[in-house]
């Protein structure tokens, strides 16, 4: 049973909504935000509480048809139902829902509700009728293969039982023959019974192979290379012996008694025993001890005097004196005007000229020959999407993310009609640019300065925590952010919470001295969460505007360090959590970002865990057009890229320019 049906325009306007029961949480709004705006249309369904949402997109009219039903219902006809509703709605309101036209008010489409009920009733009746008349699955025995197997099993059982009966009959006949042989000899004389028989003994075969013939030797054992034959001899009244085969019980006892024993002469050799070699002994009879050679000191031809060593020592004995001699950086020279704050690339101007001249170079040079002026189908799009996926992977986009982006682009192109002079190349390019723009555009405000002003109104410092793996440049990026905020006439202080890495505090001291910042530190081997809390309190007393908290680098799989990071974030509740990652790592950056987020969720104490708010990509100037890592990290996590590092100076920190990033990808 369909609980909610809605027709939504891609612009966000709800044209029609039919609700059978109330579905909480605004499912349509969530679908628009998490699927349509983030270019995840390749998904077929999405769970929303106790309901499941399915949708169909009509690219010609830019409409989305959404249906929601209970998860436990498991309706299999929803896809066909949405297709039928889409066909009926578009054909009825063809002039009102043309692509590019402004849709009328929702009251204009209320007349479609009666048609909707008829189509839904038709599908529900067909579904119920199909369930009632559905044939139950046959048992395996009722199938042709099952009957053949059953027949073979019956015949096999009969043959086994018949064979078993014949074996039992043969064994009984043999036992009867053995009894008759035991009771009389060849002349018809009676043999003595078991109580009168002479006790038998086991004698080994002589070296010449002849067995003793005395009555006392009642048992003879012959050992050969391959087999061992055991027979018993029974004395007769005339002194002659008659060989009789052992019974099954006696043979079993013999085999059990011989198990594990060493074979006789001519048989297989027994297990070899390891004899350890005698250790060398010293002259006094004790064991000889090995002496480790002593390493001799290297003797140089010329000895260096202490005065020469002192002249070659350029290390600093007093860090405070060296910091006082450090040259201060002029903050005003770092940022000229507002245009210098955004990242730009001069190479992208050539791409703009190519587009104006109508050339199809770069990423779309492979679709020159496709002719336009036709309605695109899935068969037309598939070859293009396969090539587009390879091109995106060549730009360092993750494989699964490149596939999802191509599926979303394909879903946006199917059914669209190209213009008379419009090529498929331009249409694909336009669709891809729209998709990437929606992916990279932040879903919330990333204006740090606005956040600082809001914190000033509350009379508290604005706190930013920098997290990431080892060696990505967190401390250097922190100093760049500090220089940027200082250029905006803000008072910045730094908390040295990297209490693990040797030299981390000294590195921040150097940066703070050059930039004129306040540094709060408690040395090494101290609790990072407590240091951050004390730093925020001290900054509030001094009246600082911003507190930048540096943390130790840690791998995403290190559970103790991730637990300490979660404690720092939960205890101090920062305003912004920045993940610092390298633009060079590619797909590994996606794994780092996702595992950091997952650990913060798993180790959080409250019901509303604090996650990563933004990304700062370092070494962005070294990747040329391989900007796929930015696409992958943003698409997988939904976290925007706030800053990129484009150099080693304090002023080499720029805001992310979405248009410039897309141009790099298209290069």
VOGU-3710 file (C-alpha; in Angstrom, 3 decimals, decimal comma):
1> xxxxxxxxxx> 0,000/0,000/0,000  1,410/3,385/-1,044  1,452/5,801/1,920  2,772/8,840/0,055  2,960/9,904/-3,595  4,503/13,189/-4,665  5,455/14,937/-7,906  8,372/17,334/-7,407  9,949/19,740/-9,870  13,739/19,807/-9,943
11> xxxxxxxxxx> 13,573/23,412/-8,886  12,118/22,292/-5,554  8,422/23,019/-6,138  5,978/20,268/-5,083  3,334/20,028/-7,809  1,207/17,194/-6,391  1,124/15,235/-3,133  -1,256/12,426/-2,180  -0,867/11,104/1,372  -2,711/8,107/2,770
21> xxxxxxxxxx> -1,064/8,253/6,204  1,285/10,771/7,762  4,946/10,081/7,018  7,123/11,976/9,478  10,437/13,624/8,862  9,702/15,313/5,499  10,885/12,477/3,244  10,641/14,485/0,009  12,893/17,232/1,373  15,410/14,645/2,466
31> xxxxxxxxxx> 15,311/13,040/-0,988  15,992/16,380/-2,659  18,864/17,248/-0,303  20,627/13,894/-0,086  19,979/12,446/-3,549  19,066/15,050/-6,135  21,359/17,850/-4,969  24,300/15,513/-4,333  23,954/13,732/-7,681  23,131/10,277/-6,270
41> xxxxxxxxxx> 20,315/9,517/-8,675  21,819/6,155/-9,512  20,308/4,879/-6,262  17,063/3,003/-6,727  15,638/3,447/-3,253  16,300/5,085/0,097  15,138/4,158/3,586  13,408/6,790/5,672  12,517/5,565/9,137  9,928/2,810/8,759
51> xxxxxxxxxx> 9,344/3,664/5,097  11,160/3,065/1,826  11,164/5,675/-0,927  11,444/4,914/-4,635  11,516/7,483/-7,391  11,553/7,953/-11,149  13,025/10,993/-12,933  11,671/12,412/-16,178  14,455/14,458/-17,754  12,294/15,957/-20,474
61> xxxxxxxxxx> 9,992/17,687/-17,990  12,486/17,864/-15,071  10,014/16,118/-12,763  10,631/13,560/-10,026  7,880/11,073/-9,095  8,284/9,756/-5,538  6,435/6,940/-3,743  6,846/5,920/-0,075  5,606/2,699/1,537  6,294/0,669/4,661
71> xxxxxxxxxx> 9,449/-1,433/4,673  7,611/-4,540/5,833  5,229/-4,353/2,839  7,918/-5,314/0,291  5,951/-4,115/-2,697  7,488/-5,322/-5,943  5,284/-3,323/-8,311  6,276/0,197/-7,209  8,715/0,690/-10,085  6,118/-0,179/-12,725
81> xxxxxxxxxx> 3,524/1,906/-10,878  5,745/4,992/-10,964  6,405/4,520/-14,662  2,655/4,331/-15,350  1,973/7,417/-13,216  4,779/9,324/-14,944  3,426/8,465/-18,377  -0,120/9,491/-17,450  0,942/12,721/-15,732  3,323/13,914/-18,459
91> xxxxxxxxxx> 0,874/13,134/-21,255  -1,936/14,963/-19,458  0,063/18,068/-18,525  2,489/18,099/-21,448  2,185/21,827/-22,099  2,444/22,779/-18,427  5,606/20,783/-17,635  7,770/21,573/-20,614  11,487/21,746/-19,908  12,484/25,281/-18,944
101> xxxxxxxxxx> 8,900/26,471/-18,434  7,708/27,784/-15,081  5,315/25,216/-13,561  1,838/26,441/-12,536  0,479/26,383/-8,994  -0,094/23,002/-7,290  -3,901/23,463/-7,387  -3,717/23,088/-11,143  -2,747/19,412/-10,786  -5,394/18,349/-8,223
111> xxxxxxxxxx> -7,503/16,827/-10,997  -4,878/14,090/-11,370  -5,723/12,599/-7,961  -8,675/10,619/-9,368  -6,453/9,175/-12,103  -3,845/8,339/-9,479  -6,357/6,361/-7,407  -7,517/4,384/-10,443  -3,974/3,432/-11,467  -3,008/2,489/-7,906
121> xxxxxxxxxx> -6,182/0,386/-7,442  -5,439/-1,414/-10,702  -1,886/-2,320/-9,630  -2,948/-3,360/-6,136  -5,681/-5,668/-7,467  -3,245/-7,182/-9,928  -0,773/-7,700/-7,093  -3,361/-9,371/-4,833  -4,636/-11,539/-7,685  -1,125/-12,608/-8,536
131> xxxxxxxxxx> -0,456/-13,616/-4,937  -3,704/-15,626/-4,764  -3,151/-17,493/-8,025  0,549/-17,928/-7,594  1,588/-21,552/-7,793  3,317/-23,001/-4,811  6,779/-24,329/-5,524  6,874/-28,066/-6,171  8,746/-30,414/-3,944  11,998/-31,691/-5,322
141> xxxxxxxxxx> 10,641/-35,216/-5,443  7,861/-34,064/-7,772  10,267/-32,743/-10,384  11,690/-34,867/-13,184  15,165/-34,760/-11,761  13,897/-35,527/-8,276  11,947/-38,575/-9,479  15,010/-39,918/-11,286  17,178/-39,472/-8,212  14,533/-41,094/-5,992
151> xxxxxxxxxx> 14,297/-44,054/-8,366  18,075/-44,466/-8,401  18,178/-44,327/-4,617  15,537/-47,072/-4,310  17,389/-49,328/-6,753  20,675/-48,688/-4,986  19,161/-49,624/-1,632  17,748/-52,827/-3,070  21,069/-53,831/-4,608  22,917/-53,119/-1,350
161> xxxxxxxxxx> 20,455/-55,126/0,705  20,606/-58,012/-1,787  24,417/-57,964/-1,725  24,439/-57,874/2,062  22,140/-60,909/2,266  24,362/-62,880/-0,135  27,469/-62,029/1,899  25,815/-63,132/5,114  24,810/-66,422/3,457  28,373/-67,064/2,214
171> xxxxxxxxxx> 29,811/-66,339/5,661  27,427/-68,850/7,230  28,487/-71,533/4,712  32,167/-70,888/5,468  31,558/-71,173/9,207  29,823/-74,511/8,678  32,791/-75,807/6,668  35,221/-74,669/9,365  33,222/-76,514/12,015  33,269/-79,738/9,988
181> xxxxxxxxxx> 37,038/-79,447/9,451  37,616/-78,966/13,165  35,537/-82,016/14,139  37,223/-84,652/11,905  40,380/-85,264/9,896  40,872/-86,766/6,460  40,432/-90,333/7,805  37,254/-89,477/9,634  38,917/-89,434/13,083  37,446/-87,033/15,605
191> xxxxxxxxxx> 39,574/-84,060/16,665  39,869/-83,123/20,314  37,747/-80,295/21,559  39,046/-76,921/22,604  39,180/-78,027/26,237  41,401/-81,067/25,399  43,674/-79,280/22,923  47,278/-78,598/23,737  47,945/-74,890/24,470  49,440/-73,242/21,421
201> xxxxxxxxxx> 52,564/-71,075/21,399  54,051/-68,665/18,888  57,473/-69,479/17,480  59,527/-67,394/15,094  60,633/-68,861/11,823  64,171/-70,224/11,859  66,913/-68,552/9,898  66,756/-71,228/7,156  62,973/-70,785/6,815  62,045/-74,258/8,237
211> xxxxxxxxxx> 59,409/-74,402/10,941  59,726/-76,805/13,903  57,548/-79,897/13,705  57,408/-80,752/17,381  53,958/-80,876/18,924  54,993/-78,143/21,384  55,358/-75,695/18,512  51,686/-75,258/17,866  51,834/-71,905/16,080  54,024/-70,830/13,159
221> xxxxxxxxxx> 54,560/-67,210/12,031  56,104/-66,511/8,635  57,413/-62,989/7,930  58,109/-61,844/4,391  58,868/-58,539/2,791  55,295/-57,811/1,688  52,909/-59,789/3,955  52,786/-61,785/7,161  50,877/-65,103/7,272  49,847/-66,656/10,548
231> xxxxxxxxxx> 48,593/-70,243/10,852  47,898/-72,611/13,722  48,766/-76,315/13,874  46,752/-78,863/15,789  48,341/-82,210/16,759  46,538/-85,396/15,719  46,599/-88,752/17,515  49,046/-90,117/14,929  51,546/-87,291/15,646  50,869/-85,396/12,411
241> xxxxxxxxxx> 49,861/-81,740/12,437  47,103/-80,119/10,411  47,149/-76,396/9,558  43,949/-74,483/10,232  43,303/-70,791/9,307  42,705/-68,393/12,162  39,252/-67,064/12,816  38,414/-63,403/12,287  38,626/-62,626/16,008  42,092/-64,160/16,274
251> xxxxxxxxxx> 43,342/-62,283/13,221  42,057/-59,001/14,685  43,857/-59,684/17,975  47,072/-60,470/16,105  46,880/-57,252/14,113  46,211/-55,191/17,235  49,154/-56,797/19,045  51,469/-56,149/16,081  50,390/-52,517/15,571  53,241/-50,089/16,071
261> xxxxxxxxxx> 55,843/-52,844/16,524  59,047/-52,885/14,502  58,913/-55,144/11,474  61,100/-58,223/11,338  64,058/-58,955/9,147  63,305/-58,163/5,530  60,473/-55,751/6,382  60,372/-52,004/6,245  62,836/-50,263/8,563  61,517/-48,640/11,705
271> xxxxxxxxxx> 61,752/-44,964/12,549  65,244/-43,544/12,696  66,347/-42,045/15,934  68,081/-38,691/15,950  71,442/-38,735/17,589  72,637/-35,247/18,450  76,179/-34,463/17,586  78,533/-34,090/20,439  79,349/-30,470/21,119  83,015/-29,539/21,019
281> xxxxxxxxxx> 84,650/-29,548/24,394  87,421/-27,436/25,695  90,687/-28,739/26,986  89,477/-28,863/30,577  86,487/-31,072/29,629  83,792/-28,354/29,655  81,780/-27,069/26,716  83,504/-24,593/24,459  81,932/-21,124/24,676  81,622/-18,879/21,638
291> xxxxxxxxxx> 82,987/-15,409/22,182  81,441/-12,438/20,365  84,026/-10,348/18,565  84,427/-6,866/19,980  83,835/-4,021/17,520  86,923/-1,949/17,095  86,703/1,819/16,927  87,459/3,362/13,557  90,758/5,195/13,547  90,874/8,116/11,180
301> xxxxxxxxxx> 94,051/9,379/9,707  93,471/12,832/11,188  91,850/13,633/14,515  89,382/16,564/14,730  89,952/19,004/17,561  87,219/20,261/19,869  87,543/23,770/18,453  86,798/22,499/14,940  83,799/20,513/16,204  82,433/23,612/17,917
311> xxxxxxxxxx> 82,792/25,629/14,717  80,789/23,011/12,800  77,941/22,864/15,355  75,112/25,047/14,064  72,483/23,760/16,525  70,824/26,171/18,908  71,652/25,783/22,585  69,093/28,350/23,747  65,770/28,273/21,870  64,424/31,424/23,495
321> xxxxxxxxxx> 67,396/33,483/22,306  66,965/32,122/18,788  63,253/32,929/18,784  63,941/36,511/19,868  66,225/36,850/16,869  63,594/35,423/14,502  62,359/37,888/11,927  58,683/38,822/12,209  56,445/38,356/9,180  54,539/41,301/7,780
331> xxxxxxxxxx> 50,927/40,141/7,708  49,835/42,975/5,441  52,065/41,702/2,629  50,505/38,219/2,630  47,062/39,127/1,307  46,576/42,012/-1,082  42,839/42,171/-1,818  39,864/39,846/-1,533  40,527/38,283/-4,938  43,823/36,840/-3,645
341> xxxxxxxxxx> 41,964/34,748/-1,064  40,452/32,370/-3,649  42,443/29,780/-5,529  42,840/30,436/-9,241  44,865/28,957/-12,060  46,146/30,810/-15,103  46,136/27,642/-17,189  42,349/27,495/-17,044  42,097/30,620/-19,255  43,256/28,563/-22,217
351> xxxxxxxxxx> 40,405/26,133/-21,578  37,922/29,011/-21,629  39,294/30,160/-24,984  38,912/26,659/-26,391  35,298/26,507/-25,291  34,538/29,899/-26,810  36,108/28,836/-30,093  33,959/25,696/-30,117  36,797/23,189/-29,801  36,083/19,983/-27,903
361> xxxxxxxxxx> 39,433/19,414/-26,289  40,436/18,040/-22,904  38,122/15,589/-21,237  35,519/15,637/-24,054  37,687/15,328/-27,127  36,564/11,711/-27,559  32,901/12,544/-28,388  33,453/14,770/-31,408  31,834/12,502/-33,954  28,534/11,874/-32,164
371> xxxxxxxxxx> 25,736/13,620/-34,056  23,088/15,554/-32,148  19,455/16,441/-32,973  17,993/13,295/-31,434  16,440/12,014/-28,233  19,070/10,200/-26,203  18,470/6,636/-25,062  20,364/4,398/-22,667  22,048/2,620/-25,585  23,383/5,957/-26,836
381> xxxxxxxxxx> 24,687/6,939/-23,413  26,387/3,688/-22,293  29,507/3,925/-24,545  29,948/7,571/-23,607  29,656/6,833/-19,881  32,214/4,028/-20,042  34,763/6,357/-21,626  33,860/9,139/-19,192  34,487/6,785/-16,269  37,986/5,980/-17,558
391> xxxxxxxxxx> 38,747/9,676/-17,982  37,626/10,477/-14,423  39,737/7,640/-13,018  42,712/9,029/-14,955  42,113/12,302/-13,095  42,567/10,407/-9,782  38,853/9,995/-8,983  38,109/6,819/-7,002  36,736/3,948/-9,081  33,421/3,479/-7,273
401> xxxxxxxxxx> 32,817/7,222/-7,066  33,575/7,695/-10,780  31,043/4,962/-11,529  28,367/6,603/-9,375  28,962/10,001/-10,969  28,645/8,492/-14,458  25,417/6,719/-13,496  24,012/9,993/-12,185  25,016/11,804/-15,374  23,444/9,044/-17,462
411> xxxxxxxxxx> 20,198/9,250/-15,499  20,161/12,984/-16,181  20,685/12,524/-19,938  18,293/9,707/-20,834  15,202/11,117/-22,516  16,661/14,553/-23,208  16,560/15,815/-26,773  19,488/17,688/-28,215  19,059/20,800/-30,308  19,565/20,925/-34,040
421> xxxxxxxxxx> 23,069/22,351/-33,740  23,849/20,932/-30,296  26,270/18,034/-30,131  26,204/15,240/-27,619  29,639/16,382/-26,434  28,311/19,730/-25,265  25,286/18,065/-23,675  27,445/15,578/-21,737  29,793/18,343/-20,681  26,912/20,486/-19,477
431> xxxxxxxxxx> 25,415/17,608/-17,499  28,760/16,687/-15,911  29,472/20,288/-14,913  26,045/20,530/-13,271  26,623/17,271/-11,400  30,099/18,252/-10,156  28,882/21,699/-9,138  26,141/20,170/-7,001  28,654/17,751/-5,443  31,280/20,370/-4,570
441> xxxxxxxxxx> 28,957/23,187/-3,493  28,812/23,253/0,339  25,457/22,436/1,881  26,075/24,838/4,769  27,988/28,057/5,333  31,782/27,735/5,272  32,456/31,378/6,138  34,847/31,209/9,081  34,777/34,966/9,598  31,001/34,920/10,080
451> xxxxxxxxxx> 31,424/32,186/12,682  34,042/34,265/14,502  31,679/37,251/14,596  28,914/35,069/16,043  31,297/33,815/18,748  32,332/37,403/19,549  28,689/38,259/20,123  28,585/35,450/22,690  31,810/36,764/24,294  33,773/33,585/23,794
461> xxxxxxxxxx> 36,641/32,524/21,481  35,990/30,676/18,235  37,791/27,295/18,394  39,137/25,272/15,454  40,644/21,766/15,814  43,030/20,403/13,183  43,040/16,597/12,789  44,652/14,202/10,321  47,219/11,472/9,828  50,968/11,817/10,331
471> xxxxxxxxxx> 53,005/14,052/8,065  50,244/15,779/6,077  51,165/19,272/7,337  48,747/20,050/10,173  51,071/22,425/12,054  52,083/24,257/8,879  48,444/24,536/7,759  47,525/25,816/11,236  50,099/28,601/10,890  48,667/29,515/7,459
481> xxxxxxxxxx> 45,127/29,730/8,883  46,476/31,809/11,767  48,121/34,212/9,302  44,854/34,482/7,346  42,804/35,246/10,467  45,418/37,708/11,740  45,186/39,585/8,449  41,483/40,148/9,271  42,431/42,018/12,496  41,583/39,067/14,748
491> xxxxxxxxxx> 43,517/38,036/17,861  44,632/34,432/17,501  46,111/32,037/20,065  47,455/28,529/19,522  47,108/25,458/21,779  49,969/22,944/21,492  48,051/19,679/22,012  50,515/17,512/20,081  52,150/16,031/23,173  53,587/12,970/21,397
501> xxxxxxxxxx> 55,821/14,116/18,551  59,231/15,357/19,530  59,759/18,959/18,428  56,047/19,712/17,906  55,966/22,391/20,618  59,190/24,002/19,355  57,761/24,125/15,822  54,656/25,976/17,017  56,850/28,332/19,064  58,698/29,314/15,914
511> xxxxxxxxxx> 55,474/29,959/13,985  53,902/31,927/16,834  57,022/34,047/17,223  57,096/34,938/13,543  53,365/35,710/13,421  53,077/37,359/16,848  50,623/34,827/18,290  49,974/33,622/21,824  51,031/30,014/22,467  49,606/27,844/25,233
521> xxxxxxxxxx> 51,597/24,669/25,959  52,165/22,220/28,794  55,089/20,298/27,355  54,980/16,633/26,417  53,312/13,503/27,846  50,292/15,453/29,066  46,584/14,975/28,391  45,731/16,748/25,125  42,061/17,251/26,036  42,972/18,999/29,302
531> xxxxxxxxxx> 45,552/21,187/27,565  42,947/22,308/25,018  40,415/23,114/27,731  42,923/25,190/29,693  43,970/26,983/26,488  40,364/27,979/25,743  39,911/29,277/29,294  43,143/31,292/29,081  42,144/32,748/25,693  38,762/33,767/27,064
541> xxxxxxxxxx> 40,453/35,619/29,933  42,812/37,434/27,538  39,958/38,247/25,170  41,324/36,378/22,157  39,013/35,957/19,205  40,175/32,575/17,859  41,884/29,502/19,371  43,604/27,097/16,978  44,132/23,631/18,512  46,918/21,504/17,067
551> xxxxxxxxxx> 46,650/17,716/17,578  49,035/14,814/17,115  49,032/12,963/13,842  47,510/9,510/14,042  46,616/6,729/11,666  42,948/6,030/11,192  43,347/2,464/12,546  45,071/3,442/15,820  42,282/2,884/18,362  43,944/4,440/21,478
561> xxxxxxxxxx> 44,878/7,672/19,679  41,464/7,888/18,008  39,874/7,494/21,450  42,015/10,374/22,756  40,971/12,551/19,796  37,304/11,776/20,408  37,775/12,746/24,058  39,336/16,086/23,051  36,459/16,922/20,704  33,691/15,792/23,077
571> xxxxxxxxxx> 35,210/17,669/26,014  35,919/21,004/24,303  33,105/21,044/21,694  34,957/23,099/19,050  33,147/25,289/16,554  34,987/23,804/13,567  36,771/20,460/13,045  39,109/20,594/10,047  40,489/17,428/8,488  43,916/18,063/6,944
581> xxxxxxxxxx> 44,682/15,728/4,053  47,060/15,522/1,149  45,888/16,058/-2,401  48,468/13,485/-3,540  47,146/10,408/-1,756  44,131/9,800/-3,993  41,822/7,028/-2,820  43,625/6,582/0,508  42,425/10,048/1,531  38,822/8,848/1,213
591> xxxxxxxxxx> 39,579/5,924/3,523  41,258/8,221/6,065  38,379/10,696/6,088  35,647/8,064/6,377  37,420/6,162/9,168  38,014/9,372/11,122  34,300/10,129/10,888  33,327/6,568/11,839  35,618/6,606/14,880  34,178/9,912/16,060
601> xxxxxxxxxx> 30,689/8,395/15,796  31,580/5,125/17,539  33,540/6,748/20,381  31,099/9,577/21,035  29,346/9,698/24,386  26,197/11,549/23,304  23,429/10,756/20,875  24,487/13,598/18,549  28,161/12,900/17,737  30,418/15,646/16,425
611> xxxxxxxxxx> 31,849/14,902/12,985  34,350/16,556/10,661  33,069/19,909/9,388  35,524/20,775/6,630  38,568/19,651/4,650  41,890/21,404/4,148  43,881/19,902/1,263  47,640/20,443/1,302  50,145/20,266/-1,580  47,419/21,200/-4,024
621> xxxxxxxxxx> 49,926/22,961/-6,257  51,779/19,712/-7,017  48,989/17,675/-8,639  48,449/19,666/-11,846  45,082/18,434/-13,210  44,857/15,304/-10,998  42,221/16,880/-8,764  40,131/13,735/-8,383  40,980/13,344/-4,681  38,939/16,469/-3,912
631> xxxxxxxxxx> 35,954/15,054/-5,816  36,241/11,662/-4,096  36,535/13,026/-0,553  33,656/15,465/-0,973  31,332/12,960/-2,654  31,964/10,147/-0,144  31,588/12,234/3,013  29,516/15,251/1,990  32,097/17,463/3,749  33,082/20,635/1,839
641> xxxxxxxxxx> 36,657/21,644/1,010  37,253/24,950/2,777  40,929/25,680/2,099  43,717/24,401/-0,155  47,447/24,794/0,382  49,267/25,954/-2,742  52,782/26,640/-1,416  55,122/26,808/1,567  54,694/30,449/2,617  52,145/31,739/5,106
651> xxxxxxxxxx> 50,134/33,371/2,368  49,847/30,200/0,285  46,426/29,290/1,659  43,437/29,828/-0,596  39,707/29,243/-0,395  38,312/26,539/-2,626  36,979/27,811/-5,942  34,458/25,264/-7,235  34,444/26,582/-10,793  38,231/26,538/-10,984
661> xxxxxxx> 38,353/22,989/-9,634  35,896/21,794/-12,290  37,934/23,516/-14,985  41,001/21,662/-13,745  39,096/18,411/-14,004  37,964/19,227/-17,533  41,457/20,193/-18,627
//
